[in-house]
Amino acid sequence: MFILANELHCIKYNDPSHGWLSVKRRFTGGTDISTHSYHRGQTVYLEEDSDAPNWIREMESLGYIVFIEHRNTNKSSPIRSYDTFVRRLKDTLNVVAPYNVRNGVKL
């Protein structure tokens, strides 16, 4: 995932039976995330059927535009072996809405 002004560029990893949207942990603060999502380091892999759509709606409500690049494999994804997502106290901090860099106006 990378951020460009008010754009969030994410990767969605798909294996033959499921998919996960890869996002930075610091952007998961206000979103309800189930135990069907995983994490590794500072990356959270949001389950495609409920967690990812909820996260996208949350980010769009804050003024972000979400772009998704798809990466597919015909094998079982290693994401399945990552730790189940557990919210940490610092994850509950609010995600800040993007601001226009030129004039400091909220987008």
N, CA, C and O atoms as a MOPAC input file, in Angstrom:
PM7 MOZYME 1SCF
protein

 N      0.85100 1    -1.17600 1     0.00000 1
 C      0.00000 1     0.00000 1     0.00000 1
 C      0.89100 1     1.23200 1     0.00000 1
 O      1.87200 1     1.30900 1     0.74000 1
 N      0.53600 1     2.18200 1    -0.83500 1
 C      1.20700 1     3.47300 1    -0.73600 1
 C      0.17700 1     4.57700 1    -0.84300 1
 O     -0.91900 1     4.38200 1    -1.36900 1
 N      0.55300 1     5.74700 1    -0.33000 1
 C     -0.36500 1     6.87000 1    -0.21400 1
 C      0.15100 1     8.02000 1    -1.05100 1
 O      1.33300 1     8.36100 1    -1.00600 1
 N     -0.74900 1     8.61100 1    -1.81500 1
 C     -0.40500 1     9.76100 1    -2.63800 1
 C     -1.50300 1    10.79000 1    -2.44300 1
 O     -2.59600 1    10.63600 1    -2.98700 1
 N     -1.22900 1    11.84500 1    -1.67100 1
 C     -2.22900 1    12.87500 1    -1.33800 1
 C     -3.47200 1    12.20700 1    -0.77300 1
 O     -3.42000 1    11.67000 1     0.33400 1
 N     -4.59000 1    12.22000 1    -1.49600 1
 C     -5.81700 1    11.60600 1    -0.99700 1
 C     -6.07300 1    10.24400 1    -1.64000 1
 O     -7.19900 1     9.74800 1    -1.60900 1
 N     -5.04100 1     9.64000 1    -2.22000 1
 C     -5.17900 1     8.33400 1    -2.86500 1
 C     -4.50100 1     7.25200 1    -2.03100 1
 O     -3.38100 1     7.42900 1    -1.55200 1
 N     -5.19600 1     6.13000 1    -1.86700 1
 C     -4.63100 1     4.95400 1    -1.21300 1
 C     -4.51500 1     3.86200 1    -2.27000 1
 O     -5.52300 1     3.42100 1    -2.82300 1
 N     -3.31100 1     3.43200 1    -2.54700 1
 C     -3.06500 1     2.39100 1    -3.54300 1
 C     -2.79000 1     1.08300 1    -2.81000 1
 O     -1.81100 1     0.97400 1    -2.07200 1
 N     -3.65100 1     0.09400 1    -3.01300 1
 C     -3.58200 1    -1.16700 1    -2.27400 1
 C     -3.42100 1    -2.34100 1    -3.23300 1
 O     -3.69800 1    -2.24000 1    -4.42900 1
 N     -2.97000 1    -3.44300 1    -2.67500 1
 C     -2.86000 1    -4.68900 1    -3.44900 1
 C     -3.83500 1    -5.69400 1    -2.85300 1
 O     -3.89500 1    -5.87300 1    -1.63700 1
 N     -4.59800 1    -6.34900 1    -3.72600 1
 C     -5.48300 1    -7.42400 1    -3.29800 1
 C     -4.88400 1    -8.72800 1    -3.77900 1
 O     -4.70100 1    -8.94500 1    -4.97700 1
 N     -4.58200 1    -9.59400 1    -2.82000 1
 C     -3.99400 1   -10.89800 1    -3.12100 1
 C     -5.10500 1   -11.93300 1    -3.19000 1
 O     -5.92300 1   -12.03600 1    -2.27600 1
 N     -5.13300 1   -12.69400 1    -4.26700 1
 C     -6.16600 1   -13.70900 1    -4.47700 1
 C     -5.52200 1   -15.06900 1    -4.67400 1
 O     -4.57900 1   -15.21000 1    -5.45200 1
 N     -6.04100 1   -16.08500 1    -3.95600 1
 C     -5.66200 1   -17.46000 1    -4.26400 1
 C     -6.90700 1   -18.12000 1    -4.85500 1
 O     -7.92500 1   -17.44400 1    -5.00300 1
 N     -6.87300 1   -19.39700 1    -5.19500 1
 C     -8.03300 1   -19.99000 1    -5.87400 1
 C     -9.36300 1   -19.90100 1    -5.13100 1
 O    -10.42000 1   -19.95500 1    -5.76000 1
 N     -9.33400 1   -19.76700 1    -3.81300 1
 C    -10.61800 1   -19.76200 1    -3.10400 1
 C    -10.91500 1   -18.51000 1    -2.28500 1
 O    -12.01900 1   -18.37900 1    -1.75700 1
 N     -9.96100 1   -17.58700 1    -2.16300 1
 C    -10.24000 1   -16.39900 1    -1.35300 1
 C     -9.29400 1   -15.26600 1    -1.70500 1
 O     -8.37100 1   -15.43200 1    -2.50300 1
 N     -9.54100 1   -14.09500 1    -1.09000 1
 C     -8.69500 1   -12.93800 1    -1.35200 1
 C     -8.62300 1   -12.01500 1    -0.14400 1
 O     -9.49500 1   -12.03200 1     0.72600 1
 N     -7.55300 1   -11.20000 1    -0.10800 1
 C     -7.31000 1   -10.28500 1     0.99800 1
 C     -6.75300 1    -8.97800 1     0.46300 1
 O     -5.88900 1    -8.97000 1    -0.41300 1
 N     -7.25600 1    -7.87700 1     0.99600 1
 C     -6.77500 1    -6.55500 1     0.62800 1
 C     -5.68400 1    -6.15200 1     1.62100 1
 O     -5.90600 1    -6.15000 1     2.83200 1
 N     -4.52000 1    -5.81600 1     1.10400 1
 C     -3.36300 1    -5.47100 1     1.92600 1
 C     -3.36700 1    -3.98100 1     2.22600 1
 O     -3.33000 1    -3.15700 1     1.31200 1
 N     -3.41100 1    -3.63000 1     3.53200 1
 C     -3.41500 1    -2.23300 1     3.94800 1
 C     -2.46100 1    -2.04600 1     5.12600 1
 O     -2.12900 1    -3.00800 1     5.81800 1
 N     -2.02800 1    -0.82900 1     5.34700 1
 C     -1.16800 1    -0.53300 1     6.48700 1
 C     -2.00500 1    -0.49000 1     7.76600 1
 O     -3.11300 1     0.04500 1     7.78400 1
 N     -1.46200 1    -1.05300 1     8.81100 1
 C     -2.16100 1    -1.13500 1    10.09900 1
 C     -2.63900 1     0.23600 1    10.57700 1
 O     -3.72100 1     0.34200 1    11.15400 1
 N     -1.85300 1     1.27900 1    10.34600 1
 C     -2.23400 1     2.60600 1    10.85300 1
 C     -3.50700 1     3.13800 1    10.20900 1
 O     -4.07600 1     4.11300 1    10.70000 1
 N     -3.96800 1     2.52300 1     9.12200 1
 C     -5.20400 1     2.94900 1     8.46300 1
 C     -6.39900 1     2.08500 1     8.85100 1
 O     -7.44200 1     2.15500 1     8.20200 1
 N     -6.26600 1     1.27100 1     9.89800 1
 C     -7.37100 1     0.38800 1    10.29200 1
 C     -8.09700 1     0.86900 1    11.53700 1
 O     -8.96500 1     0.16200 1    12.04800 1
 N     -7.76700 1     2.04800 1    12.03600 1
 C     -8.27100 1     2.53800 1    13.31500 1
 C     -9.76900 1     2.54700 1    13.50700 1
 O    -10.24900 1     2.08200 1    14.54100 1
 N    -10.52100 1     3.05300 1    12.56300 1
 C    -11.95800 1     3.20000 1    12.76800 1
 C    -12.79600 1     2.08700 1    12.18900 1
 O    -14.02300 1     2.13300 1    12.27900 1
 N    -12.17800 1     1.09700 1    11.60300 1
 C    -12.90100 1     0.05000 1    10.89400 1
 C    -13.04500 1    -1.19800 1    11.75000 1
 O    -12.08300 1    -1.64400 1    12.37500 1
 N    -14.26000 1    -1.76600 1    11.77700 1
 C    -14.45200 1    -3.05500 1    12.44300 1
 C    -13.81600 1    -4.13400 1    11.57000 1
 O    -14.11700 1    -4.24100 1    10.38100 1
 N    -12.94100 1    -4.92400 1    12.16900 1
 C    -12.24400 1    -5.97200 1    11.42400 1
 C    -12.44100 1    -7.28500 1    12.16000 1
 O    -12.24100 1    -7.37000 1    13.37200 1
 N    -12.83200 1    -8.30000 1    11.41900 1
 C    -13.11700 1    -9.60300 1    12.01000 1
 C    -11.84100 1   -10.42800 1    12.17400 1
 O    -10.75600 1   -10.02300 1    11.75800 1
 N    -12.00600 1   -11.58200 1    12.78700 1
 C    -10.87800 1   -12.50300 1    12.93200 1
 C    -10.64900 1   -13.31300 1    11.65900 1
 O     -9.83200 1   -14.23400 1    11.65100 1
 N    -11.36300 1   -12.97800 1    10.58100 1
 C    -11.12900 1   -13.63400 1     9.28600 1
 C    -10.03700 1   -12.92200 1     8.50400 1
 O     -9.65900 1   -13.35700 1     7.41700 1
 N     -9.53100 1   -11.82200 1     9.06200 1
 C     -8.41600 1   -11.08600 1     8.45700 1
 C     -7.13000 1   -11.45700 1     9.18300 1
 O     -7.15300 1   -11.98800 1    10.29400 1
 N     -6.01600 1   -11.16800 1     8.53300 1
 C     -4.71000 1   -11.54800 1     9.07600 1
 C     -3.80400 1   -10.33100 1     9.16000 1
 O     -4.12000 1    -9.26900 1     8.62400 1
 N     -2.66600 1   -10.49600 1     9.84000 1
 C     -1.68100 1    -9.42600 1     9.87000 1
 C     -0.28500 1   -10.01900 1     9.93400 1
 O     -0.07400 1   -11.13800 1    10.40200 1
 N      0.64500 1    -9.23600 1     9.45300 1
 C      2.06300 1    -9.57600 1     9.52800 1
 C      2.82500 1    -8.26400 1     9.55200 1
 O      2.74600 1    -7.47700 1     8.60800 1
 N      3.56600 1    -8.02400 1    10.63400 1
 C      4.25400 1    -6.74400 1    10.77000 1
 C      3.24300 1    -5.61300 1    10.80300 1
 O      2.26900 1    -5.67500 1    11.55400 1
 N      3.45800 1    -4.59100 1    10.00700 1
 C      2.57100 1    -3.42400 1     9.96800 1
 C      1.52500 1    -3.51500 1     8.86000 1
 O      0.87200 1    -2.52400 1     8.53500 1
 N      1.36800 1    -4.70000 1     8.28500 1
 C      0.39500 1    -4.88900 1     7.21000 1
 C     -0.75000 1    -5.76300 1     7.68600 1
 O     -0.54300 1    -6.78900 1     8.33300 1
 N     -1.96400 1    -5.33700 1     7.35500 1
 C     -3.17300 1    -6.10100 1     7.66000 1
 C     -3.75000 1    -6.57100 1     6.33300 1
 O     -3.82900 1    -5.80400 1     5.37400 1
 N     -4.15000 1    -7.83200 1     6.28700 1
 C     -4.73600 1    -8.42800 1     5.08600 1
 C     -6.21900 1    -8.61900 1     5.35800 1
 O     -6.63200 1    -9.56700 1     6.02600 1
 N     -7.01400 1    -7.68900 1     4.82200 1
 C     -8.45000 1    -7.65600 1     5.09600 1
 C     -9.19300 1    -8.67700 1     4.25700 1
 O     -9.03200 1    -8.73300 1     3.03800 1
 N     -9.99800 1    -9.47400 1     4.91100 1
 C    -10.81800 1   -10.49800 1     4.26800 1
 C    -11.72500 1    -9.83500 1     3.22700 1
 O    -12.32500 1    -8.79400 1     3.49400 1
 N    -11.82100 1   -10.43700 1     2.05100 1
 C    -12.45800 1    -9.78600 1     0.90400 1
 C    -13.97400 1    -9.61100 1     0.97200 1
 O    -14.50800 1    -8.70000 1     0.33800 1
 N    -14.67600 1   -10.45500 1     1.72000 1
 C    -16.13900 1   -10.41700 1     1.67800 1
 C    -16.78500 1    -9.38000 1     2.58700 1
 O    -17.84100 1    -8.84300 1     2.25300 1
 N    -16.17400 1    -9.09100 1     3.72500 1
 C    -16.79000 1    -8.08300 1     4.61100 1
 C    -15.78500 1    -7.04500 1     5.09300 1
 O    -16.07500 1    -5.85000 1     5.04100 1
 N    -14.62100 1    -7.46200 1     5.55700 1
 C    -13.67300 1    -6.50300 1     6.12600 1
 C    -13.15500 1    -5.50900 1     5.09000 1
 O    -13.10400 1    -4.30800 1     5.35600 1
 N    -12.77400 1    -5.99800 1     3.91800 1
 C    -12.24600 1    -5.09300 1     2.88000 1
 C    -13.30400 1    -4.08700 1     2.41800 1
 O    -13.00500 1    -2.89400 1     2.35700 1
 N    -14.54300 1    -4.52100 1     2.08500 1
 C    -15.55200 1    -3.52300 1     1.68500 1
 C    -15.85700 1    -2.50900 1     2.79300 1
 O    -16.05800 1    -1.32800 1     2.51000 1
 N    -15.89100 1    -2.96100 1     4.04700 1
 C    -16.12300 1    -2.02500 1     5.16000 1
 C    -14.99200 1    -1.01400 1     5.25600 1
 O    -15.23500 1     0.17400 1     5.47000 1
 N    -13.75600 1    -1.47700 1     5.10100 1
 C    -12.59700 1    -0.59000 1     5.17500 1
 C    -12.63000 1     0.42600 1     4.02300 1
 O    -12.35600 1     1.60800 1     4.22900 1
 N    -12.96100 1    -0.03200 1     2.82600 1
 C    -13.02300 1     0.87000 1     1.66600 1
 C    -14.07300 1     1.95200 1     1.90000 1
 O    -13.81200 1     3.12800 1     1.64700 1
 N    -15.25600 1     1.56900 1     2.38100 1
 C    -16.30900 1     2.55800 1     2.68300 1
 C    -15.82300 1     3.56700 1     3.72900 1
 O    -16.06900 1     4.76700 1     3.60500 1
 N    -15.13400 1     3.07200 1     4.75500 1
 C    -14.61200 1     3.95700 1     5.81100 1
 C    -13.62300 1     4.96100 1     5.22700 1
 O    -13.70000 1     6.15300 1     5.52700 1
 N    -12.69500 1     4.49000 1     4.39700 1
 C    -11.68900 1     5.37800 1     3.81000 1
 C    -12.33500 1     6.39400 1     2.86700 1
 O    -11.95100 1     7.56300 1     2.85500 1
 N    -13.31300 1     5.95000 1     2.08100 1
 C    -14.00600 1     6.86800 1     1.16700 1
 C    -14.78800 1     7.92000 1     1.94900 1
 O    -14.88100 1     9.06800 1     1.51400 1
 N    -15.35000 1     7.54200 1     3.09800 1
 C    -16.08400 1     8.51700 1     3.91000 1
 C    -15.14900 1     9.57700 1     4.49300 1
 O    -15.59200 1    10.67000 1     4.84700 1
 N    -13.85000 1     9.25300 1     4.59400 1
 C    -12.85700 1    10.21000 1     5.07400 1
 C    -12.25000 1    11.03800 1     3.94500 1
 O    -11.41700 1    11.91100 1     4.18900 1
 N    -12.66700 1    10.76100 1     2.70600 1
 C    -12.18500 1    11.55100 1     1.58100 1
 C    -11.07400 1    10.90800 1     0.76100 1
 O    -10.52600 1    11.53900 1    -0.14400 1
 N    -10.74100 1     9.67200 1     1.06500 1
 C     -9.71200 1     8.97500 1     0.28100 1
 C    -10.31900 1     8.32400 1    -0.95600 1
 O    -11.49200 1     7.95300 1    -0.96600 1
 N     -9.51700 1     8.19200 1    -1.97800 1
 C     -9.86300 1     7.42200 1    -3.16800 1
 C     -9.01800 1     6.16300 1    -3.09600 1
 O     -7.79400 1     6.24900 1    -2.99700 1
 N     -9.64400 1     4.99700 1    -3.14400 1
 C     -8.93900 1     3.72700 1    -3.00900 1
 C     -8.74700 1     3.09200 1    -4.38600 1
 O     -9.70500 1     2.89300 1    -5.13200 1
 N     -7.50000 1     2.78200 1    -4.70300 1
 C     -7.15400 1     2.08200 1    -5.94100 1
 C     -6.65700 1     0.68900 1    -5.56800 1
 O     -5.90000 1     0.52900 1    -4.61000 1
 N     -7.08600 1    -0.31900 1    -6.33000 1
 C     -6.72700 1    -1.70000 1    -6.00900 1
 C     -6.05800 1    -2.36400 1    -7.20100 1
 O     -6.58800 1    -2.36300 1    -8.31200 1
 N     -4.88500 1    -2.92800 1    -6.95200 1
 C     -4.16800 1    -3.74600 1    -7.93400 1
 C     -4.35700 1    -5.20000 1    -7.50800 1
 O     -4.16900 1    -5.53100 1    -6.33700 1
 N     -4.72700 1    -6.06500 1    -8.44600 1
 C     -4.97300 1    -7.47500 1    -8.13000 1
 C     -3.75700 1    -8.32900 1    -8.46400 1
 O     -3.14500 1    -8.18700 1    -9.52200 1
 N     -3.42600 1    -9.21400 1    -7.53800 1
 C     -2.36400 1   -10.19800 1    -7.76700 1
 C     -2.94100 1   -11.57200 1    -7.48500 1
 O     -3.42500 1   -11.84200 1    -6.38600 1
 N     -2.88500 1   -12.43300 1    -8.48300 1
 C     -3.50000 1   -13.74800 1    -8.39100 1
 C     -2.46100 1   -14.85400 1    -8.39200 1
 O     -1.38800 1   -14.72400 1    -8.98100 1
 N     -2.80200 1   -15.94800 1    -7.71900 1
 C     -1.97000 1   -17.13800 1    -7.74100 1
 C     -2.88300 1   -18.35300 1    -7.86200 1
 O     -4.04300 1   -18.30500 1    -7.45200 1
 N     -2.36800 1   -19.42700 1    -8.41900 1
 C     -3.16600 1   -20.64600 1    -8.50700 1
 C     -2.82300 1   -21.61200 1    -7.37100 1
 O     -3.27000 1   -22.75900 1    -7.36500 1
 N     -2.02400 1   -21.13500 1    -6.41000 1
 C     -1.65600 1   -21.92100 1    -5.23000 1
 C     -2.29900 1   -21.30000 1    -3.99700 1
 O     -2.81700 1   -20.18500 1    -4.05700 1
 N     -2.26500 1   -22.01500 1    -2.88800 1
 C     -2.76000 1   -21.48100 1    -1.62700 1
 C     -1.85700 1   -20.32900 1    -1.18600 1
 O     -0.63200 1   -20.45200 1    -1.21200 1
 N     -2.45000 1   -19.22900 1    -0.78700 1
 C     -1.68400 1   -18.04100 1    -0.40900 1
 C     -0.99700 1   -18.22800 1     0.94400 1
 O     -1.57600 1   -18.81700 1     1.85600 1
 N      0.23900 1   -17.72700 1     1.07700 1
 C      0.89800 1   -17.77200 1     2.38400 1
 C      0.19800 1   -16.89500 1     3.42500 1
 O      0.45000 1   -17.03600 1     4.62100 1
 N     -0.66800 1   -16.00000 1     2.98400 1
 C     -1.41300 1   -15.14800 1     3.92200 1
 C     -2.19200 1   -16.00500 1     4.91100 1
 O     -2.38200 1   -15.60900 1     6.06100 1
 N     -2.64200 1   -17.16700 1     4.47500 1
 C     -3.41000 1   -18.07800 1     5.33600 1
 C     -2.61800 1   -18.51500 1     6.56900 1
 O     -3.20200 1   -18.92400 1     7.57300 1
 N     -1.29700 1   -18.42900 1     6.49400 1
 C     -0.46000 1   -18.85300 1     7.62900 1
 C     -0.09000 1   -17.68300 1     8.55000 1
 O      0.56700 1   -17.89300 1     9.57000 1
 N     -0.49700 1   -16.46600 1     8.20900 1
 C     -0.18300 1   -15.30300 1     9.03900 1
 C     -1.07100 1   -15.32200 1    10.28200 1
 O     -2.04100 1   -16.07700 1    10.36000 1
 N     -0.72100 1   -14.48000 1    11.24700 1
 C     -1.50000 1   -14.39700 1    12.48000 1
 C     -2.86400 1   -13.76700 1    12.21300 1
 O     -2.99400 1   -12.85000 1    11.40300 1
 N     -3.87700 1   -14.28000 1    12.91300 1
 C     -5.20700 1   -13.69900 1    12.84100 1
 C     -5.15300 1   -12.27400 1    13.38000 1
 O     -4.45100 1   -11.99600 1    14.35300 1
 N     -5.89800 1   -11.37600 1    12.74100 1
 C     -5.88000 1    -9.97000 1    13.14900 1
 C     -6.41600 1    -9.81200 1    14.56300 1
 O     -7.46700 1   -10.35300 1    14.90700 1
 N     -5.68200 1    -9.06500 1    15.37400 1
 C     -6.10100 1    -8.68000 1    16.71800 1
 C     -5.83500 1    -7.19000 1    16.85100 1
 O     -4.71600 1    -6.72800 1    16.62900 1
 N     -6.86500 1    -6.44500 1    17.21400 1
 C     -6.70800 1    -4.99100 1    17.34300 1
 C     -5.87500 1    -4.67400 1    18.57200 1
 O     -6.07900 1    -5.23600 1    19.64800 1
 N     -4.93200 1    -3.76100 1    18.38600 1
 C     -4.10200 1    -3.28200 1    19.49400 1
 C     -4.59600 1    -1.90300 1    19.90200 1
 O     -5.25600 1    -1.21800 1    19.12000 1
 N     -4.27900 1    -1.49500 1    21.12800 1
 C     -4.75000 1    -0.21000 1    21.63400 1
 C     -4.40300 1     0.93100 1    20.69700 1
 O     -5.25700 1     1.77500 1    20.42700 1
 N     -3.17600 1     0.98600 1    20.19100 1
 C     -2.80800 1     2.10900 1    19.32000 1
 C     -3.51200 1     2.06100 1    17.96800 1
 O     -3.52300 1     3.05600 1    17.24300 1
 N     -4.11000 1     0.89500 1    17.61300 1
 C     -4.88800 1     0.81100 1    16.37200 1
 C     -6.20100 1     1.56700 1    16.48300 1
 O     -6.81300 1     1.88300 1    15.46300 1
 N     -6.64600 1     1.86300 1    17.69600 1
 C     -7.94000 1     2.50700 1    17.87500 1
 C     -7.88500 1     4.00900 1    17.65500 1
 O     -8.92000 1     4.67500 1    17.68100 1
 N     -6.69900 1     4.54900 1    17.44000 1
 C     -6.58400 1     5.97900 1    17.15400 1
 C     -7.29300 1     6.28100 1    15.83500 1
 O     -7.29900 1     5.45300 1    14.92400 1
 N     -7.87600 1     7.44300 1    15.74000 1
 C     -8.60300 1     7.82300 1    14.53000 1
 C     -7.66900 1     7.98200 1    13.34200 1
 O     -6.55600 1     8.49000 1    13.47200 1
 N     -8.13700 1     7.54200 1    12.19300 1
 C     -7.41700 1     7.77400 1    10.94700 1
 C     -7.71300 1     9.19400 1    10.51500 1
 O     -8.87000 1     9.61600 1    10.51900 1
 N     -6.70200 1     9.92300 1    10.14900 1
 C     -6.86600 1    11.32400 1     9.76400 1
 C     -7.30500 1    11.41900 1     8.31800 1
 O     -6.75000 1    10.74300 1     7.45100 1
 N     -8.28700 1    12.24300 1     8.05300 1
 C     -8.75100 1    12.46700 1     6.68800 1
 C     -7.67900 1    13.20900 1     5.90600 1
 O     -6.92000 1    13.98900 1     6.48300 1
 N     -7.60600 1    12.97900 1     4.60700 1
 C     -6.58000 1    13.64300 1     3.79700 1
 C     -6.83300 1    15.13700 1     3.68600 1
 O     -7.97200 1    15.60100 1     3.74900 1
 N     -5.76900 1    15.86400 1     3.52200 1
 C     -5.85700 1    17.31100 1     3.33300 1
 C     -5.17900 1    17.70000 1     2.03000 1
 O     -4.20400 1    17.07800 1     1.60900 1
 N     -5.70500 1    18.72600 1     1.40600 1
 C     -5.09800 1    19.26200 1     0.20400 1
 C     -3.78400 1    19.91900 1     0.61700 1
 O     -3.78000 1    20.83800 1     1.43500 1
 N     -2.68500 1    19.45700 1     0.06300 1
 C     -1.36000 1    19.93900 1     0.45900 1
 C     -1.18900 1    21.41800 1     0.14800 1
 O     -0.52000 1    22.12600 1     0.90100 1
 N     -1.76600 1    21.89300 1    -0.92300 1
 C     -1.57500 1    23.28800 1    -1.32600 1
 C     -2.17500 1    24.28600 1    -0.37100 1
 O     -1.53900 1    25.28400 1    -0.03100 1
 N     -3.42600 1    24.02600 1     0.08100 1
 C     -4.07400 1    25.04800 1     0.89200 1
 C     -4.60600 1    24.54100 1     2.23500 1
 O     -5.32600 1    25.26400 1     2.92300 1
 N     -4.26400 1    23.31800 1     2.61100 1
 C     -4.65900 1    22.79100 1     3.90400 1
 C     -6.14400 1    22.54600 1     4.06900 1
 O     -6.62500 1    22.42500 1     5.19600 1
 N     -6.88200 1    22.47100 1     2.96900 1
 C     -8.31700 1    22.25700 1     3.02300 1
 C     -8.60800 1    20.77000 1     3.01400 1
 O     -8.01500 1    20.01800 1     2.24000 1
 N     -9.52500 1    20.34400 1     3.87600 1
 C     -9.91100 1    18.94600 1     3.92200 1
 C    -10.59700 1    18.56900 1     2.61800 1
 O    -11.50900 1    19.26100 1     2.16500 1
 N    -10.15900 1    17.47700 1     2.02200 1
 C    -10.74300 1    17.03600 1     0.74600 1
 C    -12.04400 1    16.29800 1     0.97800 1
 O    -12.68000 1    15.85200 1     0.02300 1

